[in-house]
Amino acid sequence: MAKPAKNSFVCQSCGSVSSRWAGKCPSCGEWNTMTEEIATPVAAVPGSGLAKAARGRAVPLETLKGESEEAPRFSTGFAELDRVTGGGIVPGSALLIGGEPGIGKSTILLQLAAAVSKAGRRAIYFSGEEAVAQVRLRAERLGLSDAPVALAAETNLANILETISADRSVDLVIVDSVQTLWTDALEAAPGTVSQVRAATQSLIRYAKGRGAALLLVGHVTKDGQIAGPKVVEHMVDTVLYFEGDRGHPYRILRAVKNRFGATDEIGVFEMAGSGLREVQNPSELFLGDRDAASPGAAVFAGIEGTRPILVEIQALVAPSPLGTPRRAVVGWDANRLNMLLAVLEARCGMSFAQADVYLNVAGGLKINEPAADLAAAAALLSSFSGVALPPDRVYFGEISLSGAVRAAAHMTARLKESQKLGFVRASVPAAGEIDRASLTLEIDRIDHLKALVEAMTS
């Protein structure tokens, strides 16, 4: 007689499995995330005490050399979304999009489904969080009521699989969201690790077998990561994050994983009354409201994926009434700011020990590349001295702990974008190759942070 299956406790944050309950997850350290899940007993093969695995077969082996065709794609109807996905959606691929509540995930997916269906393809939209009437109201507000999108409000995984299996002509399946799906095969609540994992596996297996593209919506945690087991991000082909500040109308769609294109590519949208609108030139958007006469503002020429983007970095250095001065950062790495302040004090003699320091990336954009160091340092020095920086100058370059300014990637592309937007001067690292054939900018090469300090204080 087979032993009855024992229940296990699964962390809803990292997916770690334990045989007993604990208040704190032993793997990730999160509190109150261990949830009991009833294990499903495995039926044994008749006549034996254990279930026997089927004998495998040898598979043919190939070499790395050979001809391979580019994956076929179909356009989403949005140039920005096509850019992020690498040129369009690949049939049979699985995409996962995450973002904070209210950021616009359902809006862009409804616009995507309408654009695909109007192009003559079959799109099915499953809503697990809203009723059909609510989705219709959004479609009416966006002016998409006449789009031939197939719509259903369903959370039962078996019903969803049966519906899309019966439709032989489906090209795109959208599920909003994967945390609402459930299956009778598991004795667990919707949104738990086992339910999310099982639903994702079943839907991806269908997409790969039928050649239909699958787009899943995932909730995010308070840390901004997609909720559920991390294995879900490994299972899908593309992971997209929808970012933005609710105080700004701009939204950034960022690819953090893409098996069919470049990672860290971004698409820029603007939230309007008629839905999300594409922004063809993000640099003009992020620099549109800047006050060039105000101290503490520097223009950074950055690279997001393959696209050069100019953005304003704002700094404020003010006397602190506190014993421990404040350090606040929005849109940049706080540890990077602390390192930069330490370099300015140790290598350049600039002391910020008695001052509060605030740093902000305008427009709600999040910058991850270290080449923003030089622009951040220029903004800090400008605010510290009270002298505004030249409005026609851009900055980029990585600063090391010794104070040396290191070369950045794609220097020519950054300078070409700056020149296109009317900038005439640039402060760049001393090292690194630049193609001057098509550039008319005045380029200042900086090898050490001291050179920037001397140029601004002289």
N, C-alpha and C positions, 0 to 999 in steps of 0.2 A: 504494500500500500504506500503510495507516494505521500511524502510529508506535506501538510498544508502550508501554503505560502505565507510567510510572515510579512506583516506590515512594516514599512520603512518610513523614515522621516527625511524629507527632502528640503533643502534650503531653497527658498523661492528667489534668492538673489543670485547665487552662483551655481545651483544645481547639485551641490554636494549631498551625498546620501549617507545616512547614519542609521544604526539599528535602534537607537534610543533618542528621546527628545532632549534637547539642550536649549537653554535660553540664548546662548551665543553660538553662532555657527563656527565650528572648529576650523573651517577652511578660509572663509572670507572675513570673519569677525563681526558680521552684522548681527544685531540683536532681534529676537522675536521673528525670525524668518523660517524656522524649522516647522514644517507642516506635515502631519501624518498622511500618508497615501496608502491605500489598500492595494496590495499586490495582486495581480491576476495569476491564478495558478496555471501552470503549464501542463497540458495533458500528455501523458506518457504513451509510448508506443505499446499496443497490446502485446502481452507476452513477455515484456521486459520491465525491469524496474526503473529504467532511465529512458529518456527520449534520445533516440539515435539521430545523428546528423546525416544528411544525405551525402553520398560520396561526390566529391567535386570532379571537375574535368580540367584537363590541361588547356590553357589558352595560348593562342599563337603570339609570339613575341616579335616585335618590330624594332627597327633602328630609328635613331633620331633624324636621319637624313631621309627626305622624301618631300613630295609636294603636298601642300595643305592649302585649302581654299579659305578665303575670308568668310567669317560667319555672316549669313544673310541677316538683314535687319529691315525693320519697317519704321517709318518716321512717326514720332509722337504728335506731330503738328506744332511743336514748340521748339524753336531753334536752341533755346537755352537748355531744355531738357535733353535734346539730342546731343548737345555738347557734353553734358554730365555723364550720360550713359555710353559715350564713346561713338556716337553716330546714329543712334536709334536703338530700339529694343530688339533683341535677338529672340526669334521664336524658340520656345522650349526653355527659356531662361527663367530664373526666379529672382525677383527683386524685393528687397525689404526696405521700407522707408519709415523712419522714426522722427519724432519731433514732439515738442511740448504741446499740451492741449490748447486748442485755439490758434495755433500757429498758421493753419491753412492746409493741412494734409488732405482732408476730405475735399476741400475746394479744388486743389490742383488735380486730384485724382478724378473728380467728376469732369473737370475740363478736359483731362486726358482721354477719358472714356468717350466723351462726346466727339473730340477731334478724330479719334481712331475710327469710331463708328461712321462719322460723316465721310471718311475717306474710303468707305466700302468694306471695312472689316467688321467682324463680329466681336462685340465687347459685352461682357457680363459683369455687373457690379453687385456684389453681395455686401449688404450693410448689416453688421451685427450690433451696432450701437444706436442706430436711428431707424425709425419706421419708414415705410415707403413714402408716406405723406410728407415727412420731414425732408427727405431727399428731393422729392418733387418741388417743394417750396424753394430749396436752394437752387435747383435747376432753373426754376422760373425767375429767380432773382438774377441769375447769371445769364439769362437769355438762352438757355440750352434745352428748353422743353421739347423742341422739335427734333433733337438728336435721337437716332434709333438705338438707344442704349437699353439693353435688357437688365432689369432691376429686380432685386428680391431682398427681403429682410429675413435672413436665416442665420442661425448659429449652429445648427446640427451638422456636423462634419459629414455624416453619411448622406444626408439630404443634398448637401452641396456637391459631393462627388457624383451622386446619381444624376443630378441636374446637368452638370457640365459633361458627363459621359454620354448622355443622351443627345447632346448638341454636337454634331460632327463638324460644324463650321466655325467653332469658337476660335478666336485668335488671341484674345486678351481676357484674363480673369483677374478681377480686383476684389480683394477680401479686406474689409475694414471693420474690425481689426482681428488679428490672429489670436489675441488674448480673450476674445469672446467665444471662440469655437470650443465645442465639447463633443466627446464621443462616448457612446454607451460602453465601449470596451474597457474604459478606465473608471474606477470609482474615485474620482477626484473632481474638485470644483473647476469650472472654467477659469483660465488664467494661471493655473498651477504649472509647474515645470513639466510634468508628465503630459498634461493636456496640450500645452503649446508645442512640445516636441513631437507628439504623435500627429497633431494636425498639420504641422509644417512638413513632416516626412511624407504624409499621404498626399498632400497637395503638390509637393515637388515631384513625387513619383508620377503623378498624373501629368504634370506639365512636361516632364522629360519624355514620357511615353507618347503623348499626343501632339507634341510640338506647339502647344499653346503657351504664350507668355503668362507668367504668374506674378502679380504684384501684391505684396502683403503689407499691411500697415501694422506697426508695432508701437506699443506704448513705451514711454521712457520713464526712468526712475528720477529721483530728485537730483541725482548726479548727472543727468543728461544722457545716460546710457540706455540702450534698448532693454526693456524689462524681459525677464524670462531667462532661460538657460543660454549661455554664451554660444553653445553649439549651434543655435539657430543661425547666427551670423556666419558660421562656417559652412552651413548647409546651402545657403543661397549663393547666387552668383554675384549679386551686386547689393551693396548696403549704402543707402542714401540717408543723410541727415538733413532735416529741414530746420534751419536756424533763423534766428531773428529776434529782435527786441520789440515787444508789443508797443513801445512808445514810438517806434519808427515804422513807416509803411514798407520797409524793404525786407525781403526774405532771401536767404541764401540756401540753395540746395547744393549740398556738398557730397561727393562720392568718396567714401573712406575705403571701399573695397569694390573692385570691378574686374572680373575675369575677362571682359571683352573690351577694355579700354583703360585709360589712364586713371590713376587714383588721385585724390585731392583736387579733382576738377570741380569747379563751382559754376552754378547758374544763378543769375540774379533776377529776382522778380520784385514787383511792386504791388502791394495789396491796394486795390481800388474798389469802388462800389460795384463794379461789374465783374469782380473776381481778380485773379492774379494776372498781372500784365508783365510781359517780358521787358527787360532792360537791356538794350543792345550795347550801350556804352556805360558800364558801371563806374568808370573813373570820373566821368562828368557828374554822375549821380552822387558819389561820395564827397566830391569837392564842391558841390553846388552851393552850399550854405556857409562856406568858411569865411571867417573874418581875418583877412590877411594882415590887418594892422594890429592885431592883438598879440601880445607876447605869449610864448608857450605853445605855439602851433607850428608843426613841421610837416611837410608833405613827404610821404614814404612811397617810393616806387617798388611795389611788391610783385610777386608772382604767385598766382593761385592755379595750380595745375599747369596748364600751358598758356594761361592768359595773364598778361601783365595788367595790374590794377594799381591805380594811384589812390591813396587814402590819406586822410589827415590824422596825425597823432597829436593829441592835445595833452599838455602837462600843466599842472598847477603846483607851485611850491610856495607854501605860506607858513609864517611863524606858528609854531605849535604851543598851545597853552597846556599841553599834557606832559606828564613825565616821560611817557613813551610815545613818540610821534607816530602818527597814522601813516600807513602805506595802503592805498586803495587802487586797484587796477580793474578796468573794464575792457575786455576784448584782447587782452594780452596775458602772458604768463607772469604771475606775481613773483615767482622765484627769479625770473629774468630781470625784473625791475630791481629787486634787492641786490642781485649781482652787479647790475650796472651802477647802482649808487655806490657800492663798495669800490668798484674800479675808479669811479670819479673821485672818491675821497682818497684812495691809496695811491693812485698814479698821477692824479691831476691836482691834488690839494683842495678840492671842492668839498666842503662839509655840509651835509644835509641832516646832521644829528639833531638839530633843534627845529626842524621844519617838518610839517606834514606834506606828504607828496601824493598827488593824485595823477593818474595816467588814464587816458581814455582814447579808444579808437572810434572815430566819428562814424556814424551811419549804422552801428550795430554789427559791423564786420568783426570776425575773430581772426587774429593773425597768429600763425604758428611758426613762421620761419624766423631764424635768428638774424636775418639780414635787416630786420627792423631796429636793431640796436643803435645804429648811428642816427637814425631819425628820432628815436626816443631820447637819445642823449642830447641832440640838438634842441628838442623841445624842452627838456629839463633845464638846460643851460639858459635858454631864452627866458623861461619863467623866473629862474633864479636871479638873472641880471636885470629883468624888466625891459629887455630890448627885443623888439619883434624881429623875426627872421625875414630875409628877403622873400617877397611873395612869389618870385619867379624861379625859386631854387627847389630841387628835390634832393633827397638823401637816401642812401641805402648802404649797408655794410655790416658785417658781423664784428663785434668787439670781443676780444679774448681777455682773459684775466690779467694779462700783462699790459693791457691797454692798446695793443696792436689792432689795427683794422684789417680784417681778413676779407678776401675776395668773396663775392656772391655769384651764384649761378645766373645765367641768362642776362648778363649785364647789358648787352646790346639791345635786347628786347625791352628792357626796362627804360632805357634811354630813348628809344624810338617812341614809346608810348608817351613819355614825358614831353618830347618835342612836339608830338601831334597835338597835345593839349595846351601848347603855348608856353611851356617852361623853357627858359634859355640858359640856365645854369644848373649844374649838378655836382654834389659832393659824393665822391665814390671812393672805394678802396684803391690803394696804390697798386696792388697786384690785380691780375685778371685781364684777359684780352677783351678789347673793344674794337668793333669794326667802325672806324670813323668815316668811312666812305659816304655814308648817307646821313651823317650827324652834323648838325650845326651848333650844338650846345657848347657852352663854355664849361669844360670839365675840370674840376679841382680834385687832384689825387691826394688822398689822405692816408698816411701810413700809420699814424698813432693818434690816439684820442687827444693828446696834448695839442696837436696841430689845430684841431677843431676848437678847443678851448681858447687858444691864443688868437685864432682868427675872430672869434666872437667877442673877446674881451679887449682886443686892441682898438 
